Amino acid sequence: MGCAEILEKLLETVCGKQRDVPVERDAVKIKGTVVLMKKNVLNFKDAGSAFLDRMHELFGKRVTIQLVSAEHADPENGSKGKLGKPATLEWASSKTWISVEEAAFNITFDWDESLGVPGAFIVKNNHHSQFYLKTLTLHDVPGDGEVHFVCNSWVYPSHRYNNDRVFFSNKTYLPCNTPEPLVAYRNEELVNLRGTGSGMLKEWDRVYDYAVYNDLGYDRPVLGRSKEYPYPRRVRTSRPPTKRDSSLEKRLPRLSLNIYVPRDELFNHVKFNDFLTYSATSIIRVVIPETASVLARPFNEFKSFERVLEFYKDSDEERSRECLPWKILKGQFHKYPIPHVIEEDNSAWRSDEEFGREMLAGVNPVIIQRLQEFPPTSKLNPEVYGNHTSKITREQIEKYMDGLTVDDAIKNDRLFILNYHDLLMPYITRINSTTTKIYASRTILLLQDDGTLKPLAIELSLPHPQGEKHGFTSQVFSPSNDESVEGYVWHLAKAYVAVNDSGYHQLISHWLNTHAVIEPFIIAANRQLSVVHPIYKLLQPHFRDTLYVNGLARQILINAGGILESTVFPSKYAMEMSSVIYKNWVFTEQALPADLLKRGIAVPDSSQPNGLRLLIKDYPFAVDGLEIWSAIEAWVDEYCSFYYSTDDMIRDDTELQSWWMEVRNEGHGDLKDEPWWPQMQTRAELIETCTIIIWVASALHAAVNFGQYPYAGYLPNRPTVSRRFMPEPGTPEYAELESNHERAYLKTITAQLQTLMGISLIEMLSMHSEDEIYLGQRDNPEWTCDRQPRQALQKFSDKLVEIENRIIDRNNDNILKNRNGPVKLPYTLLYPNATGDKSATGLTGKGIPNSVSI
């Protein structure tokens, strides 16, 4: 007989009689089912903890649950709901103590029927270690049938807490209609989550508080709480200040993942296992080739495009299902999956058509604008920077415009621009003082009759050599696809544009405009909105994993010397640049219709859905995105209208008003005085606000994240760094371009080590985890007991299935050339995956998770 069985016998002998609690005559027995998980992944202390927990059981230190009446208050307990008798949770089998799987346990409550329906419960964990409490379901409750409690929380031993752990049923209450016996519990829970604003935070603390970005490392500015460097707030970790600079927070060891966020915000065991697996794979894929390259010449350089392709599996290796050790022995494991952009044709990425298409259907389809004046002008302060009006001439572009004039093209909405001139010019001198050499760029494109974009000219600019106030110098490059030096120069010009687009994408489109700006909404929601509040229930799925993901990013990606600084062109100025760009962030412009109108890609048209008409009809991101946006908006409208029948109810909702005030004044406090903030006085403002939050956290993030490896996994297509300037005639670099253009191209863009680091990172970021929860889905069908909101969610999910089918039809329409392009890569980044295909994990390039979860 093993230790576990001996302990079971002892428990039955010592504690058996205690399990039969006499039942009062006016009490009923309510049976319940508790679903929990005892173990966390890769926690090797769990076996010992399991034994200690058994010993606690032996001496009567058990897990108890006490029901709370939602109908009758106890005057002697601060008018809180009356409590039922504590019920003891019985552990069903010894294997549950060391299992990572969920397990269900029976529990029986002695309940005074006169107390009515339970609305909450208190759990006390008297064991040695924590467990994950998923749900409690009460069966045959007098007067209410089944009562569901959706918990999804780690419960630590009771001595770790200053207050009881309270969980509420799945009923939804505005503050004004919360049953009186539950009001104090509701308010106390929010006080606990806010914390005191000081002191060290431990893993069992559940405190959501704010901090500035002072944790990135030395020689980087503190971001937040300053006019010079404004920034959204992050969650407070309570780490002490550094000895060298008290304004900076001490960093963890470089590879530590022990980052404080409230415990329930950490990855679950499935996702954490995926994360560790992907990370280990990424390290191997960098170390093995780099070790081999030490003996190669030239060191840290790709010799040709063919050499780059050798770093990827061939099609037979892709299909291989051999075990991991055998793949390592065969030399396959360190190779990367074939990126979608070269899967069908490994040279089509070089075409002008694909160059233009990826501005509409690539990984950064949110920048292109309509050109409304020629030549393009600048908004840079002329007193500081001089005149920055573009030097592109009509003659330089009209010869490629199929007989159109510039004026006709502008009048007919046919000219567009990818403009990184004003954004980069203030930083060019500092960035180019490092090993990086970039240009500020303007790219002008023509919308052709077949809906594709044709590049007409690329202007690459540098500050004037006599100083910034004298303006700038520039070179204008024209299209040439000949196998000649002119064609090679044009190819390089496109590479400099791609470098700018890649850097802006990672720092702004991806990090700032999804990850960073969402974090304050999450912190404020947990501090000010009760878990039973309807808006908390609406938004909470769209906050999943984001705080921990952002904490990991500050630890290893965006920190000083982190992976992003090492692989993307702004280098050590990256986060500072994102802060400067945040000054112009406008919450209401994050709505997709508003964004399209601002960029001139659409014009107002009341006869069209969303009140606008796209000027580029074959714009996959916008076409698919507008359908997703409308579906989200309709779902939010129906949901909010169920709980708020009048605008007065919005104004009178104290928790809602506190949440919104805190988002403005604390979370995005550096922009609190901007006039564009919704006032949160009407239902329309609430619907707009929630729709934007859900759009940004789900569809927008999916559009700019999960296409990273499919498009940029082959780095020559989307280089992240340029290491030397455009070669001038008469120089050795120009002669190399003439004689070996592939080597010259590869020596200009990202070096081999940076390339491998970069594609390893984006491979991991582009992965869908096994536990992904997609738009239109919930992790528990009992998320609310209200029938109409549940029906509205089902309607939303059904609508997403329809949208997905229409996206498939559009991708199969050969007339829509931007749907697949020369590389034959269909645009699938906004597939909702509403059908819930859980097998669609890994590098799928499709699916909209509910949240910024990677």
C-alpha positions in Angstrom: 0.0 0.0 0.0 1.4 3.4 -1.1 1.6 6.6 0.9 -1.5 8.0 -0.7 -3.6 5.0 0.1 -2.4 4.9 3.7 -3.3 8.6 4.0 -6.8 7.9 2.6 -7.3 5.2 5.3 -6.1 7.5 8.0 -8.5 10.2 6.7 -11.4 7.8 6.8 -10.5 6.7 10.3 -9.6 10.0 11.9 -12.0 12.3 10.1 -14.8 10.1 9.0 -17.2 10.9 11.8 -16.6 14.7 11.3 -18.0 14.5 7.9 -21.5 13.7 9.0 -22.7 17.0 10.3 -26.1 16.9 11.9 -28.8 18.6 9.8 -31.2 21.1 11.3 -34.8 20.3 10.8 -35.4 23.4 8.6 -32.3 22.8 6.5 -32.1 21.2 3.1 -29.2 19.5 1.5 -27.9 21.1 -1.7 -25.5 19.1 -3.7 -22.8 20.8 -5.7 -20.0 20.0 -8.1 -16.7 21.8 -7.9 -14.3 21.8 -10.8 -10.7 22.7 -10.0 -7.1 22.0 -10.9 -4.5 21.4 -8.3 -1.2 21.6 -10.2 0.6 24.2 -12.3 2.7 23.2 -15.2 6.4 22.4 -14.6 6.1 23.0 -10.9 8.3 20.3 -9.5 7.4 21.2 -5.9 3.9 19.9 -6.5 4.6 16.3 -5.5 5.9 17.5 -2.1 3.0 20.0 -1.8 0.5 17.2 -2.5 1.9 15.2 0.4 1.8 18.3 2.7 -1.8 19.0 1.6 -2.7 15.4 2.5 -1.2 15.9 5.9 -3.2 19.1 6.4 -6.3 17.1 5.6 -5.3 14.5 8.1 -5.3 17.1 10.9 -8.6 18.7 9.8 -7.2 21.6 7.8 -9.4 21.3 4.8 -10.9 23.3 2.0 -14.3 24.7 3.0 -17.0 26.5 1.1 -19.7 28.6 2.7 -22.7 29.8 0.8 -23.9 33.4 1.1 -27.6 34.4 0.9 -28.5 36.9 -1.8 -31.9 37.6 -0.1 -31.3 37.9 3.6 -28.8 40.1 5.4 -27.2 39.5 8.8 -27.4 42.7 10.9 -24.7 41.5 13.1 -22.3 41.1 10.2 -22.5 44.6 8.6 -25.7 43.7 6.7 -23.8 41.2 4.6 -25.7 38.2 3.4 -26.3 35.5 5.9 -23.9 32.5 5.8 -24.7 28.9 5.5 -22.7 26.2 7.3 -19.2 25.5 5.9 -19.1 22.5 3.7 -15.9 20.5 3.3 -14.5 19.6 -0.1 -13.7 16.0 -0.4 -10.8 15.0 -2.6 -12.0 12.1 -4.8 -8.7 10.3 -5.5 -5.0 10.6 -4.8 -4.1 11.1 -8.4 -6.0 14.4 -8.4 -3.3 15.9 -6.2 -0.6 15.6 -8.9 -2.7 16.0 -12.1 -2.6 19.0 -14.3 -6.1 18.1 -15.6 -9.3 19.5 -14.3 -11.1 17.3 -11.8 -14.7 17.4 -10.6 -15.6 16.9 -6.9 -18.9 16.5 -5.1 -19.8 18.7 -2.2 -22.9 18.9 -0.1 -24.2 22.0 1.7 -26.6 22.1 4.6 -28.7 25.2 3.7 -31.5 26.9 5.5 -34.2 27.1 2.9 -35.5 30.3 4.5 -32.3 32.1 3.4 -33.4 31.9 -0.3 -31.1 31.5 -3.2 -27.3 31.7 -2.6 -25.7 34.6 -4.5 -22.1 34.1 -3.5 -19.8 31.8 -1.6 -16.7 32.1 0.6 -13.9 29.6 0.1 -11.2 29.0 2.6 -8.1 27.0 1.6 -6.5 25.5 4.7 -4.1 23.4 2.7 -0.4 24.0 2.2 -0.7 25.0 -1.5 -2.9 26.7 -3.9 -5.4 25.3 -6.4 -7.2 26.7 -9.4 -10.9 27.0 -8.8 -12.8 26.9 -12.1 -16.5 26.5 -11.3 -19.0 25.6 -8.6 -22.5 24.4 -9.7 -25.3 24.0 -7.2 -28.0 21.4 -8.2 -31.6 21.5 -7.2 -31.5 24.8 -5.4 -35.0 25.5 -3.9 -36.7 28.1 -6.0 -33.9 28.4 -8.6 -32.9 25.0 -9.9 -29.2 25.2 -10.8 -27.0 28.1 -9.7 -23.6 28.5 -11.5 -20.5 30.2 -10.2 -17.8 30.8 -12.8 -14.6 31.4 -10.8 -11.5 30.9 -12.9 -9.1 31.9 -10.1 -6.2 30.6 -8.1 -7.0 30.2 -4.5 -4.0 30.4 -2.1 -3.9 29.2 1.5 -6.2 31.4 3.6 -3.3 32.8 5.7 -2.0 34.5 2.6 -5.1 36.8 2.4 -6.2 39.6 4.6 -9.8 39.1 3.5 -12.0 36.2 2.6 -12.0 34.9 -1.0 -15.5 35.6 -2.3 -17.0 34.4 -5.6 -20.4 35.5 -7.0 -22.9 33.6 -9.0 -23.3 34.2 -12.7 -26.1 36.7 -12.2 -25.4 40.2 -13.6 -26.1 43.3 -11.6 -25.7 47.0 -12.1 -24.5 48.7 -8.8 -28.0 50.1 -8.2 -29.8 46.7 -8.4 -27.3 44.6 -6.5 -29.2 42.7 -3.8 -28.5 44.4 -0.5 -26.9 41.3 1.2 -24.3 41.3 -1.6 -23.4 45.0 -1.8 -20.7 44.9 0.9 -19.1 41.8 -0.6 -19.1 43.5 -4.0 -17.5 46.7 -2.7 -15.0 45.0 -0.5 -13.8 42.8 -3.4 -13.1 46.0 -5.5 -11.2 47.6 -2.6 -9.0 44.4 -2.3 -8.2 44.5 -6.0 -7.2 48.1 -5.9 -4.6 47.5 -3.1 -3.1 50.3 -1.1 -0.8 51.7 -3.8 2.4 50.7 -1.9 4.3 47.8 -0.5 5.7 44.7 -2.1 3.3 42.5 -4.1 3.6 38.7 -3.8 2.3 36.1 -6.2 -0.9 35.5 -4.2 -1.7 39.2 -4.2 -4.5 40.2 -6.5 -3.7 43.9 -6.9 -4.2 45.9 -10.0 -2.3 49.2 -9.9 -0.6 51.6 -12.2 3.0 52.4 -13.0 5.0 54.3 -15.6 7.4 52.6 -18.0 10.5 53.0 -15.8 11.4 49.4 -16.1 13.1 49.2 -19.5 16.7 49.7 -18.3 19.4 52.3 -18.0 19.9 55.0 -20.6 16.3 54.9 -21.7 13.8 57.7 -20.8 11.0 57.0 -18.3 7.8 56.9 -20.4 4.7 58.3 -18.8 3.8 61.2 -16.6 5.7 63.8 -18.6 4.8 66.0 -21.5 8.0 65.1 -23.3 7.5 61.3 -23.1 3.8 60.5 -22.5 2.7 56.9 -22.5 -0.1 54.5 -21.4 0.4 53.1 -17.9 1.4 49.6 -17.2 0.5 47.3 -14.2 2.6 48.0 -11.1 5.0 45.2 -10.0 6.4 46.9 -6.8 10.0 46.0 -7.6 12.4 48.3 -5.8 14.2 51.2 -7.5 17.7 50.7 -8.8 20.7 51.8 -6.8 22.1 53.8 -9.7 18.9 55.7 -10.4 16.0 55.8 -8.0 13.6 56.8 -10.8 14.1 53.5 -12.5 12.6 50.2 -11.3 15.0 47.3 -10.7 14.9 44.7 -13.5 14.6 41.0 -13.1 17.4 38.7 -14.3 17.4 38.7 -18.1 15.7 35.3 -18.6 13.4 35.4 -15.6 9.7 34.9 -16.3 8.8 35.5 -12.6 7.0 38.8 -13.5 4.4 40.1 -11.1 1.0 40.4 -12.5 -2.1 39.4 -10.5 -2.0 35.6 -10.4 -5.1 35.0 -12.5 -3.4 37.0 -15.3 -0.6 34.4 -15.8 -0.8 32.0 -18.7 -2.6 28.8 -17.9 -0.6 25.5 -18.0 -1.5 24.8 -21.7 -0.4 28.1 -22.9 2.7 28.3 -20.7 3.7 24.9 -22.0 3.3 26.1 -25.6 5.2 29.3 -24.8 8.2 27.3 -23.4 8.2 24.9 -26.3 8.1 27.6 -28.9 10.9 29.5 -27.0 13.1 26.5 -26.8 12.6 25.8 -30.5 13.4 29.4 -31.3 16.7 29.3 -29.3 17.8 26.1 -31.1 17.0 27.6 -34.5 19.3 30.5 -33.7 22.1 28.7 -32.0 22.7 25.9 -34.4 23.1 28.0 -37.6 25.1 30.7 -35.8 27.5 28.1 -34.4 28.0 26.8 -38.0 28.4 30.3 -39.4 31.4 31.0 -37.1 33.5 28.9 -39.5 31.9 30.4 -42.6 33.0 33.3 -44.7 31.8 36.0 -44.8 30.9 35.8 -41.1 27.2 36.6 -40.2 26.3 37.2 -43.8 24.0 35.5 -46.2 25.7 34.9 -49.6 22.6 34.7 -51.8 18.8 34.3 -51.7 19.4 30.6 -52.3 21.5 30.4 -49.2 18.6 32.1 -47.2 16.2 29.4 -48.5 18.5 26.7 -47.0 17.4 27.9 -43.5 13.8 26.6 -44.2 12.4 23.1 -44.4 11.6 21.8 -47.8 8.2 20.5 -48.6 9.0 16.9 -47.6 10.4 18.1 -44.3 7.3 20.2 -43.7 5.1 17.1 -44.1 7.3 14.9 -41.9 5.7 13.6 -38.7 8.9 12.1 -37.3 9.8 12.4 -33.7 11.8 15.3 -32.4 15.1 13.5 -31.6 15.1 11.9 -35.0 14.6 15.4 -36.6 17.5 16.8 -34.6 19.7 13.9 -35.8 18.7 14.5 -39.4 19.5 18.2 -39.1 15.9 19.2 -39.7 14.8 20.6 -36.3 16.8 23.8 -36.5 15.2 24.7 -39.8 12.2 27.1 -40.0 8.8 26.4 -41.5 8.4 27.7 -45.0 6.8 31.2 -44.8 3.6 31.4 -46.7 5.0 34.3 -48.8 7.4 32.0 -50.6 5.5 28.8 -50.3 4.2 28.9 -53.9 6.8 31.1 -55.6 10.1 32.1 -53.9 10.6 35.1 -56.1 7.2 36.7 -56.5 7.7 38.8 -53.4 10.1 41.0 -55.4 7.4 42.1 -57.8 6.0 45.7 -57.7 2.5 44.3 -57.5 3.2 42.4 -54.3 5.1 45.4 -52.9 1.9 47.4 -53.3 -0.5 44.6 -52.3 1.1 44.1 -48.9 0.1 47.7 -48.0 -3.5 46.5 -48.4 -3.3 42.9 -47.4 0.0 42.4 -45.6 0.9 42.5 -41.9 0.8 46.3 -41.7 -2.3 47.3 -43.8 -3.2 50.3 -41.6 -0.8 53.0 -42.9 -1.5 53.8 -46.6 -3.2 57.1 -47.2 -4.9 58.8 -50.2 -2.7 61.5 -51.7 -4.7 64.7 -51.8 -2.1 67.2 -52.9 1.0 67.2 -55.0 3.8 67.4 -54.3 3.3 65.9 -50.8 3.9 68.4 -48.0 5.2 68.1 -44.5 3.8 69.0 -41.1 7.2 69.3 -39.5 7.9 72.7 -37.9 9.6 74.7 -40.6 11.4 76.9 -38.0 13.1 73.8 -36.7 13.4 71.6 -39.8 13.1 73.9 -42.7 11.0 73.2 -45.8 10.2 69.5 -46.2 7.9 69.6 -49.2 8.6 66.5 -51.4 11.0 66.9 -54.3 9.2 64.4 -56.4 8.2 66.0 -59.7 5.2 65.4 -61.9 7.5 64.4 -64.8 9.1 61.7 -62.6 5.8 59.9 -62.0 3.5 60.7 -65.0 5.4 58.6 -67.4 4.3 55.5 -65.4 0.7 56.6 -65.0 -0.8 55.1 -68.2 -1.6 58.5 -69.7 -3.1 60.0 -66.6 -1.9 63.3 -65.2 -1.3 63.9 -61.6 -4.2 66.3 -61.3 -6.6 63.9 -62.9 -5.4 61.1 -60.7 -5.8 63.2 -57.5 -9.3 64.3 -58.7 -10.3 60.7 -59.3 -8.9 59.3 -56.1 -6.2 57.3 -57.8 -3.0 58.4 -56.0 -1.9 57.0 -52.7 1.1 57.4 -50.4 3.0 55.3 -47.9 4.6 58.2 -45.9 7.3 57.7 -43.3 9.0 61.1 -43.9 7.7 63.2 -41.0 7.7 60.3 -38.6 11.4 59.4 -39.1 13.1 62.7 -40.1 13.5 64.0 -36.4 15.3 60.7 -35.5 17.3 60.1 -38.6 20.5 61.7 -37.4 20.5 59.9 -34.1 19.6 56.5 -35.6 22.2 56.8 -38.3 24.9 57.5 -35.7 24.6 53.8 -34.9 25.4 50.9 -37.2 22.0 51.4 -38.8 21.6 53.5 -41.9 18.0 54.5 -42.8 16.2 57.1 -44.8 12.9 58.9 -44.3 10.7 57.7 -47.1 7.8 58.6 -49.3 6.3 56.1 -51.7 3.7 57.2 -54.2 1.4 54.6 -55.8 -1.3 54.6 -58.5 -4.6 52.7 -58.1 -4.9 50.8 -61.4 -8.0 49.8 -63.2 -7.7 46.2 -62.0 -7.6 47.4 -58.3 -3.9 46.8 -57.7 -1.4 49.5 -56.6 1.5 50.4 -58.8 4.5 52.1 -57.3 5.4 55.2 -59.2 8.3 56.7 -57.2 10.2 56.3 -53.9 11.8 59.3 -52.3 14.6 58.5 -49.8 15.6 61.5 -47.7 18.2 62.6 -45.2 18.6 65.7 -43.1 20.5 68.5 -44.8 24.2 68.1 -44.2 24.4 71.7 -43.1 21.9 71.1 -40.3 18.2 70.2 -39.8 17.0 73.8 -40.2 18.2 73.8 -43.8 15.7 71.1 -44.8 16.7 67.9 -46.4 18.3 66.2 -49.3 16.7 63.4 -51.2 17.0 60.9 -54.0 13.9 59.9 -56.1 13.9 56.4 -57.6 11.7 55.2 -60.4 10.4 51.7 -61.2 12.6 49.4 -63.1 12.3 45.7 -63.2 15.0 45.0 -65.6 17.9 42.7 -64.7 20.2 45.7 -64.8 21.8 48.0 -62.2 18.7 50.3 -62.4 16.5 47.3 -61.5 18.7 46.4 -58.7 18.7 50.0 -57.4 14.9 50.0 -57.5 14.8 46.7 -55.6 17.0 48.3 -52.9 14.8 51.4 -52.8 11.9 49.2 -52.0 13.9 47.5 -49.3 14.5 50.8 -47.5 10.8 51.4 -47.6 10.2 47.9 -46.2 12.6 48.5 -43.4 10.7 51.6 -42.4 7.4 49.8 -42.6 8.6 46.9 -40.6 9.9 49.1 -37.8 6.8 51.2 -37.6 4.7 48.0 -37.7 6.4 46.4 -34.7 6.7 49.6 -32.6 3.4 51.4 -33.4 0.9 49.4 -35.3 1.5 46.3 -33.2 3.0 47.2 -29.8 1.7 50.7 -29.1 -1.7 50.6 -30.8 -2.8 47.3 -29.5 -0.7 45.9 -26.6 0.2 49.2 -24.8 -3.0 51.2 -25.2 -5.2 48.3 -24.0 -3.4 47.7 -20.8 -4.9 50.7 -18.9 -8.4 49.6 -19.8 -7.7 46.2 -18.2 -6.2 47.7 -15.0 -9.1 50.1 -14.6 -11.8 47.5 -15.3 -10.5 45.2 -12.6 -10.2 48.1 -10.1 -13.6 49.7 -10.7 -15.9 47.2 -12.3 -17.2 44.3 -10.2 -17.1 40.8 -11.8 -21.0 40.9 -11.7 -21.1 44.2 -13.7 -22.4 43.8 -17.2 -19.6 45.8 -18.8 -17.0 43.7 -17.0 -18.6 40.6 -18.3 -18.7 42.0 -21.8 -15.0 43.1 -21.9 -13.3 40.5 -19.7 -12.7 37.9 -22.4 -10.9 40.6 -24.4 -8.4 41.1 -21.6 -7.2 37.5 -21.3 -3.4 37.1 -21.0 -2.6 40.7 -22.0 -1.0 41.9 -18.8 1.4 38.9 -18.7 2.2 39.2 -22.4 3.0 42.9 -21.9 5.1 42.1 -18.9 7.1 39.5 -20.9 7.6 42.1 -23.6 9.0 44.6 -21.1 11.3 41.9 -19.8 12.8 40.5 -23.0 11.5 42.4 -26.1 11.2 46.2 -25.7 13.7 46.6 -22.9 17.1 48.2 -23.3 19.2 45.8 -25.3 16.1 43.5 -25.8 15.3 41.5 -28.9 13.3 44.3 -30.5 16.1 46.9 -30.1 18.5 44.3 -31.5 16.5 43.4 -34.6 14.5 46.6 -35.6 16.0 49.7 -37.0 15.2 52.4 -34.4 17.4 50.4 -32.0 17.7 52.2 -28.6 15.4 55.0 -29.8 12.5 52.6 -30.4 10.4 53.2 -27.3 11.2 56.9 -27.2 9.9 57.1 -30.8 6.7 55.3 -29.8 6.2 57.7 -27.0 6.4 60.7 -29.3 3.9 59.1 -31.7 1.6 58.3 -28.8 1.2 62.1 -28.4 -1.1 62.0 -31.4 -3.0 58.9 -30.4 -6.8 59.5 -30.5 -9.0 56.8 -28.9 -12.0 57.5 -31.2 -9.8 57.2 -34.3 -9.1 53.6 -33.3 -12.6 52.7 -34.7 -12.0 51.2 -38.1 -14.5 53.5 -39.9 -12.9 56.6 -38.4 -9.4 55.3 -39.2 -10.3 54.8 -42.9 -11.9 58.2 -43.2 -8.9 59.8 -41.5 -6.5 58.2 -44.0 -8.7 59.2 -46.9 -9.2 55.6 -47.9 -12.9 56.0 -47.5 -15.3 58.9 -47.9 -18.6 59.5 -46.1 -21.6 57.9 -47.8 -24.8 57.5 -45.8 -26.2 54.9 -48.3 -23.4 52.4 -47.4 -22.9 50.2 -44.4 -20.9 52.0 -41.7 -21.7 55.3 -43.5 -18.7 55.2 -45.7 -17.5 54.1 -49.2 -14.1 52.6 -49.8 -12.1 54.2 -52.5 -10.0 51.1 -52.9 -12.7 48.5 -53.4 -10.3 45.5 -53.3 -8.7 46.4 -49.9 -8.8 43.1 -48.1 -8.1 44.4 -44.6 -10.7 47.1 -44.9 -13.4 45.0 -46.6 -13.1 42.1 -44.1 -12.5 44.4 -41.2 -15.6 46.5 -41.8 -17.7 43.4 -41.7 -16.1 42.3 -38.4 -16.4 45.8 -37.0 -20.2 45.9 -37.8 -20.7 42.5 -36.2 -18.9 43.6 -33.0 -20.9 46.8 -33.0 -24.2 45.0 -33.4 -23.4 42.6 -30.6 -22.3 45.3 -28.2 -25.4 47.4 -29.0 -27.8 44.5 -28.3 -25.9 43.6 -25.1 -25.6 47.1 -23.7 -29.2 47.9 -24.6 -30.4 44.9 -22.5 -28.9 46.4 -19.3 -29.2 50.1 -20.1 -32.6 51.2 -21.3 -31.9 54.9 -20.9 -29.0 57.3 -21.0 -29.7 58.2 -17.3 -28.8 54.6 -16.4 -25.3 55.3 -17.9 -24.9 58.5 -15.9 -26.1 56.9 -12.7 -23.9 53.8 -12.9 -21.2 54.6 -10.3 -18.9 51.8 -11.2 -19.0 52.6 -14.9 -18.3 56.3 -14.3 -15.4 55.4 -12.0 -14.0 53.1 -14.6 -14.1 55.6 -17.3 -12.8 58.4 -15.2 -9.8 56.3 -14.1 -9.1 55.2 -17.7 -8.8 58.9 -18.7 -7.2 60.3 -15.6 -4.8 57.5 -14.7 -4.5 54.8 -17.4 -4.1 57.3 -20.2 -3.5 60.2 -17.9 -1.0 62.0 -20.1 -3.8 62.6 -22.6 -6.6 63.2 -20.1 -7.2 66.8 -21.2 -7.7 65.9 -24.9 -11.2 66.9 -26.2 -11.9 63.7 -28.1 -12.5 61.5 -25.1 -16.1 60.2 -25.0 -17.9 61.7 -22.0 -19.7 58.4 -21.1 -23.0 60.1 -20.7 -25.0 58.2 -23.2 -25.6 54.6 -24.3 -24.3 55.5 -27.7 -20.9 56.5 -26.1 -20.8 53.3 -24.1 -21.5 51.2 -27.3 -18.8 53.1 -29.2 -16.3 52.8 -26.4 -16.8 49.0 -25.9 -16.8 48.4 -29.6 -13.4 50.1 -30.1 -11.9 48.2 -27.1 -13.1 44.9 -28.5 -12.0 45.7 -32.0 -8.5 46.7 -30.9 -8.0 43.8 -28.6 -9.3 41.2 -31.1 -9.5 41.9 -34.8 -6.9 44.8 -35.1 -4.4 42.8 -33.1 -5.0 39.7 -35.2 -4.5 41.7 -38.4 -1.1 43.1 -37.4 0.2 40.1 -35.4 -0.6 36.7 -36.9 0.6 37.6 -40.4 4.1 38.3 -39.1 5.7 35.0 -40.0 3.6 34.3 -43.1 4.8 37.6 -44.6 8.0 38.5 -42.8 9.3 35.0 -41.9 11.3 35.4 -45.2 13.2 38.5 -44.1 14.3 39.7 -47.6 10.6 40.4 -48.1 10.3 42.6 -45.0 13.8 43.5 -43.7 14.0 45.2 -40.4 17.4 46.9 -40.6 19.4 48.6 -43.3 23.1 48.7 -42.6 24.4 50.9 -45.4 23.2 53.7 -47.6 22.2 53.3 -51.2 25.4 52.8 -53.2 26.7 55.6 -55.3 28.0 55.1 -58.8 31.8 54.8 -58.8 32.0 53.2 -55.3 32.9 49.6 -54.5 29.4 49.0 -53.2 27.9 50.1 -56.6 30.3 47.8 -58.4 29.2 44.9 -56.1 25.6 45.8 -56.9 26.3 45.5 -60.6 28.2 42.2 -60.3 26.4 40.4 -57.5 23.1 42.2 -56.7 21.8 39.5 -54.4 24.9 39.7 -52.1 24.7 43.5 -52.2 21.1 43.4 -51.2 21.7 41.0 -48.4 24.7 43.0 -47.1 22.4 46.1 -47.0 19.6 44.6 -45.0 19.5 42.6 -41.7 22.5 40.5 -40.9 22.3 36.8 -40.4 22.2 36.7 -36.6 19.6 39.5 -36.4 17.6 37.8 -39.1 17.5 34.5 -37.2 16.6 36.3 -34.0 13.9 38.2 -35.7 12.2 35.4 -37.5 12.5 33.2 -34.4 10.6 35.9 -32.5 7.9 36.5 -35.1 7.4 32.7 -35.5 6.6 32.5 -31.8 4.4 35.6 -32.0 2.5 34.3 -35.0 1.5 31.0 -33.2 -2.0 30.2 -32.1 -2.0 28.4 -28.8 -4.0 25.2 -28.2 -6.1 27.0 -25.7 -7.0 29.9 -27.9 -10.5 31.4 -27.5 -11.7 33.1 -30.6 -14.0 36.0 -31.2 -17.6 35.0 -30.6 -16.6 32.3 -28.1 -16.6 32.1 -24.3 -14.6 29.7 -22.1 -17.8 28.8 -20.2 -21.4 28.6 -21.6 -22.6 29.7 -18.1 -20.9 33.1 -18.3 -24.2 34.8 -17.5 -27.6 33.5 -16.5 -29.4 36.2 -18.6 -31.0 34.5 -21.6 -31.1 37.5 -24.0 -27.4 38.3 -23.8 -26.6 34.7 -24.3 -28.8 34.6 -27.4 -27.2 37.8 -28.6 -23.7 36.2 -28.3 -24.9 33.2 -30.3 -26.3 35.6 -33.0 -22.9 37.3 -33.0 -21.1 33.9 -33.4 -23.4 32.9 -36.2 -22.8 36.2 -38.0 -19.0 35.6 -37.8 -19.5 32.3 -39.5 -21.3 34.0 -42.3 -18.5 36.6 -42.6 -15.9 33.9 -42.7 -17.7 32.2 -45.5 -17.9 35.5 -47.5 -14.1 36.0 -46.9 -13.5 32.5 -48.4 -15.6 33.4 -51.4 -13.7 36.7 -51.9 -10.4 34.8 -51.7 -11.6 32.5 -54.4 -12.7 35.4 -56.7 -10.0 35.8 -59.3 -11.2 39.3 -60.2 -10.0 40.5 -56.8 -6.3 40.5 -57.4 -5.3 41.8 -54.0 -6.9 38.8 -52.2 -4.0 36.5 -53.2 -1.5 38.5 -55.2 1.6 37.2 -57.1 2.7 35.2 -54.1 -0.7 33.3 -54.1 -1.2 34.0 -50.4 -4.9 34.4 -49.6 -5.8 37.1 -47.0 -7.0 35.1 -44.0 -5.9 37.2 -41.1 -9.4 38.2 -40.3 -11.0 34.8 -40.5 -12.9 34.8 -37.3 -12.6 31.1 -36.8 -16.1 31.3 -35.3 -16.6 27.6 -35.8 -14.1 27.0 -33.0 -11.7 24.6 -34.8 -9.4 23.8 -31.9 -7.1 21.9 -34.3 -6.2 25.2 -36.0 -3.2 25.8 -33.8 0.4 26.9 -34.7 1.2 29.0 -37.8 -2.2 29.1 -39.3 -2.2 32.7 -40.4 -5.9 33.0 -39.6 -8.3 33.3 -36.7 -9.2 36.3 -34.4 -8.5 35.5 -30.7 -10.6 37.5 -28.3 -7.7 39.3 -26.8 -4.1 40.4 -27.1 -2.9 37.1 -25.9 0.5 36.8 -27.5 
